[in-house]
Amino acid sequence: MSAAFDQLLDGTIQHLEDLKAQGTRYVQVSPEIVASLNQPRFAPGPARVARPPQQPLPRSAPAHAAAKFVSTTLATALDLTLGLPGEATTTPKASLSPEAKAAAFADLRSRALACVKCPHLASSRKNVVFGVGSLEASLMFVGEAPGADEDEQGEPFVGKAGQLLTKIIQAMGLTRETVYIGNILKCRPDTPGQTAGNRKPTGEEMATCLPYLHEQIDLIRPKVLVALGATAVEGLLGRTAGITRLRGNWQTYRGIPLMPTYHPAYLLRNQALSEKRRVWEDMLQVMEKTGMPISEKQRNFFLKPSS
């Protein structure tokens, strides 16, 4: 094997070991990338095309540099883009006409509604909760999974937490119809032996369902994504760090700015003015990033009145 391949392998292993040490349980890789990686690295015989020379990567290089090296080398050798946690990107696609986008979304929806990739979820669900909102939305909210109310009605965020999310959206000067709301999981996680309550989706469940969300994001192409809660952040970025540390700090997902914030259900449990203000400050950042006008009244929401 060439020295470049050895360096690539070492950098990949080091990066994955660092991710594991940080608590990451899996790395998101699209089926297309997996298929490409399963192909022979070199074309046989005279048709083989030499790879452009790569700069050596020192073994002592940090994980971030290793990740960059892996991404650049694979992209050059295989003509693909590697999505890494926190830096996930997607190849820009030509804009579709409204008619073509609607048709593509309808096809995606029909495939999701018929999905039985997780037999235990398919057998226990009442409805597939696909998502709602505008296909031209500049802002997209992503939750973790449907609850009982959502499973019953087939629409995300319609329970008490959803009603609070609707109020937040309205306080931003928007409506549920002008944004897009979806979940990582389209089915409610089954709760065998329980008559009430919810459970957190497993990593395998999220990884299985995530391609549907990827297609939604790629078709809508929002300016900003908002991840609601720690599980949504884990499902999107593969990070298990506490949401308290991540919220309010911009991330990137599939080339789109992503704002992690608390799940509305948290605000139902903790109704302190300070916590409401933290979420609102996150939304002010989102409004600024999308170029929305912000009134003085909006800037002062959930601030203690001056004495």
Secondary structure, 3 states (H helix, E strand, C coil): CCHHHHHHHHHHHHHHHHHHHCCCCCCCCCHHHHHHHCCCCCCCHHHCCCCCCCCCCCCCCCHHHHHHHHHHHHHHHHCCCCCCCCECCCCCCCCCCHHHHHHHHHHHHHHHHCCCCCHHHHHHCCCCCCCEECCCCCEEEEECCCCHHHHHHCCCCCCHHHHHHHHHHHHCCCCCCCCEEEECCCCCCCCCCCCCCCCCCCHHHHHHHHHHHHHHHHHHCCCEEEEECHHHHHHHHCCCCCHHHHCCCCEEECCEEEEEECCHHHHHHCCCHHHHHHHHHHHHHHHHHCCCCCCHHHHCCCCCCCC
